[in-house]
Amino acid sequence: MASPSQKLKITRNIGIIAHIDAGKTTVTERILYYTGRLHKMGEVHDGEATMDWMADERERGITITSAVTTCQWLGHSINIIDTPGHVDFTIEVERSLRVLDGAVGVFCAVGGVEPQSETVWHQADKYKVPKIAFINKLDRVGADFHRVIDMMKDRLGALPLILQLPWGIEDGFKGVIDLIRMKAIIWNEDALGAEFSEEPIPDDLKDEADNYRELLIETLADHDDRLAEKYLAEEPLGEQDLFDLIRLLTLGMKAVPVLCGAALRNKGIQPLLDGVVRYLPSPLDVPAVIGHNPLSGRDEKRETSTSGPLCALAFKVMMDQGRRMTYLRIYSGTLNAGDVVYNSRRNVKEKVARLLRMHSNKR
């Protein structure tokens, strides 16, 4: 049986953030389908997206309130908050970002870095949330992968680490080129993208793939002397060496891994999930939280641990069947049904009636 610290190590608390219509909720729906959390894909345009459960959300095809769910991938537990993309609900996104360990920024390959993309990205910077980027909708007319990369540099001040290149574009989009493993990945459309295969990189893309892989390694070598020595000595570079350094730069918010695909056409999601597990932090990787203890009058630090005093932040409160439901992020300690906890905001003690694990609006 896994120890509490081992369980924390294989946990990811992430948010999906984007400008409206970048395909954020479609990405989330595909994640839930390929991880086995859903047995049928819900489409935003049909008003059937699982994470858009409110009547107004389904009617308008936009996310209005943040929704929470959990799924499993490669032995890891991934807790996801799907956030709104419309500017009117920016405060809802900020509440969510406060409790996240990592985030996936979804960008439209046509629109690129749009105003709300920029806003929520900088909110994530404010709370020191490491990020990976997913360039979506590469099958759309006007899609331009490299333009989005340039916009990330110019508007977000990010250092993109291009880990994949698109294989084709617009109607000709077939799959992606993995620059670490140097393989082409193509999805089986008849299996709704649940099946995919790896192939040799097509001859017409080999030079481009070689150039971008070399650029990736040079960028990584600029941040690691050991890798630089191997690179200059022309020694072989192991996949794990690259994975580890990319993760290190991501956790330090020095760089942003970039993946790509077309969620509506069921392409690119499994490597994105691999990236979440590989590069985004576990609760053990994030700094200790600091809060004010109203009883002692002092600021105190809480390391991530299941032992010690309970420390939690309520980031969302809503009414459900006439009862108040509070969404919590626990930073230290444990919480059980029936426990009495101190609400520092209201200066009262409250009893926890029930503990629930939510899947959108379902318990």
N, C-alpha and C positions, 0 to 999 in steps of 0.2 A: 504493500500500500504506500502511495506517495506521501511524503511528509508535507506539512504546510508550506515550507519554503520551496519544495519541488513543484507543488501545485501553482504557486505564484510565478515560478520561473516559466511555466508553460501557459501563462495567461497573457492575453493581449486585450487592453481596453482602448478601443479605437473609435474614431468618429469618421463619417464620410461627409466632406465639406465641398461646396461648389457654388457657382453661380446658377441661377434658375435655368433649367433646360439643358444643363451640361450632361444629363443622363445619370445623375447621382443615385436616384431611387432605383433605376433600372439596374445599375451596377449592384446595388444592395440585394435586389431580388435575385439576380444571378448568383451572387455569393450564397444566399440561403438555399437556392436550388442545388448547386453543385456540392454543397457541404451536407446535403441530405436533410436540411431543416425544413424545406418545402418539397412537396411531391408534384407540384404544378406551379409553373411560372405565372406570376401575376404581372400584367402589363399596365403601365401608367396610362396609356392612351385608351385602354378599355375600362379604366376605373376599377381595376382589380389588383392593384399593387398592395401587397400585404402591409407594408410599412406606412402607406397612406390610408389610414383606416377611417378618418373623419369624412362625413358626407361632403363637406366643402372641398376637401382635398381630392376626393374621387371625381367630383363634378368638374373641378378646374384643372385637374391633372398636375397639381403642384403640392409640395410639402409645406404644411403650415406649422405643425408642431413637431418637435423632436420625438422620435420613436426608438425604443430600445429592444434589442434581441440578442440572442447568443447562438453561436454555432461552433462546430468542431472542425479542425483541419490539421492534418499531420500530427495528431496527438496533442494539439493545442486547443485551449478554450478561448474563443474570440468573442468578447462582448462588444457589441456595435451600437452606436447611436447614429441614426440617420437624421441629419439636421436639415432645416429649411434652407432654400436657396434664394428666396425672395428678400429684397432689401428691407421690407416691412417687418421681417421677423429676425433681424440681426441680433437682437438681445437674446432670443431663444438659442441662437448658435453660441453666443458668448457664454451663457450659463453652462452649456454642454462642454465647451472647450476647457473650462476650469477643472473638470474632473477627468479629462482624457489623458492617457499616457502617450498616445500617438494618433496620427490622422492620415487619411487618404484624401488628397486633393484631386478632384475629378475636373478635367478641362475638356471642353469641346474642341475638336480638331479644326473646326471652322471658326468659331468665335474666339478661341484662344483664352488669354487671361482677361476676363471681363470684369466690370467694376466690383460686383459682389465677390468674385473669386479673390480679388485683391484685398477686399475688406476682411473676409474671414481668414485669409492666409496670414495677414498681419495680426489678427486677433490670436491666432495660434502662436505666432512669434511672441506675442505679449506674454502668453502663459508658458512659453518655452516648450511647446509641443512638437516633437520631431515629426517629420512628414515624409511620405512618398507620394509621387504624382502618377496619375493615370490619365493619359491622353486618349480620350474616348471619341467615338463617332468618326473613325478613320474611313468609314465606308460612305460618308456623306459627300455630296458635291461641294467642292471648295475646301476640302480637308487639306491641311498643310502641317505636317508633323514638325518640321524644322522651324516654321514661323512661331509655333507655340513655344518651342524651346527658347527662341530669341526673346519672346515676350516674358517668359519666366525670368530670364536674366535681367531684362530692362525694367520690368514693372515690379517684380517681387524681390529683386536683389539676390536671387537664389543661384546656387551653383548646381546645375542639373548634371546628374550622372546618368548618361544615356545607356541603359542596360538592354534595351531592345530597339530594333528598327522595324518599321512597318514593311510587310511584304506585299507590295502593291498599294494602291490608294484609290479612294472613291469606289466606284463599282468593281474595280479590279483588286480590292483588298482581300487577300487570301489568308494572311496570318502574320506572324511576327518572326523576326530573326533574333535569337538569343545571343548576345554578344559575349557572355561569359562562357557558355557551353559551346558556342559557335555551332548552333543547330537552327534549322528552320522548323517552326511549329505550325501545323495546320490542323484546323478543327473539322470534325465530321458534322456537317450541317444536318444530316438525316437523324443524328442522335442529339440534336439541339445543343451541340457543343459539349456534351458530357464526355465525348470521346475525342481524343486528339492524338496526333502522331508527330514524331520528330523525323526530319529528313535532312539530307545534306543541303547546305546553302546553295541556292541556284547560282549558276555560273555568272549571270549578269548582275548578281548582288555581292559576289565575293569580295571585289575590290572595296566597295563601300563598307562592307562589314569589317574587313581587315583594318581599314582606316579608322573607323569609329571605335573598334576594340583597342587599337593602339592609343587613340586619344583618351579613352577611358583609363587605361593603365597609366598613361603619363599623368593624368589628373590625380589618380590615387597615389602614384609615386611621389608627387609633390608634397603629400601629407604623411609619408611614411618612409623613413630612411632605409629600413630593411627591404621593403619592396623595391625601392629605387635601386639598391645595390643589385638585387636579383635581376631587375629589368636591364640595367646597364651591362651586367655580365652576361646577358642573354640566356639566363637560366630559366627553366620552365616554371611557370607560375601556376600553382594549384588553384582549383576552383574555390576551395575553402579559404585560402589566403585572401582571395578577392572578396568573398562573402563577408569574412570577418572585418576587413578594413572598411567595406561599404557600410556595414552595421555601425562600426565605431564612428565614422564620419556622420552618419545619420543621427545617432544618439547625441552627438556633440553639436548638432544643428549646423554643421559646417557644409553639408551637401544634401541633395535631394535625389534619391534614386527615381528614375523615370521609366515607367512601363507603358504599354499602349495596347489598344484593341478597339473593338466595336461591341459594346455590351448587348445592344438590341439584336445583333446578329450572332450573339453567343460566342464571341471570340476574345480571348485575352484574360479571362477571369481567373482561371486556375493559377497562372503565373503571378497574378496580382496577389492571390491568397498566399502563395509561397513567399512573396515579398513582405507581406504583413508579418508572417511568422519569422522570417529571416532577419529583417532589418528594423522593425519597430520594437520599442522597449517593452519589457515585462514590468510589472509593478516594482520589482527589485532593482530595476535600472534607473528609476527616476529619483531625484533628490528627495530628502525628507521634507515633509510639510512643516511650516511654522505657523502657529496660531496663538492667539491671546487667550490665556486662561483667566476667565473673569473671577475665579475663586481666589487665585494666588496673586492676580494683578500683573503677572509676568508673561512674556512671550515664551513659548515652549516648542520644542522640536519633536516631531513624531516620525521615527523611522518606519518603513514598511515592514510590518510584522503582524502575525496573528496573536502574539502575546502583548502584554502591556495594556495600558488604558485604551478604551475605545475612543477613536477619533474618526469622525465622519462628516461629510458635507452634503446637505440636502440641496440638490440642484434642480429639482422639479417637484411641484405639488399640484395634484389634480383631484377632482372629485370623481369617484367611481361608485355607482350604485348607492349614492347617498353618503358614502364614506370618504374621508380624506386619504389619499394615497400619496406617500412621499417617496421619491426616488433618492437613494443615497449612494454616495461613493465612500466606501470604508477605506481608510488609510492605515489604521492600526487597530489591534484588538479584534474581538469577535462580537457578533450580535446574534441573539437568539430570541425567538418568540417568547413573550412574557417578560423580557428584560425591561428595567426602568432606566431610561437614559436622560441625561441633562440637556435641555435645549437652551444653548447659551444666548440665542437671539431673543427668546421670550423670557429667559430667566425662570424656567419652570422645569419640573421633572415630568416626563411622559412615559407611558407604558406602551411597548411595542406589541400590538395585538397579533399581527401575522407577518411572516416574511414570504415574499413572492418573487419568483423569477419571471420577468415579463417577456412576452414575444409579441411586439407591437402592442395591441390593446387586449391581448389574451394573456391569461395567467398561466 
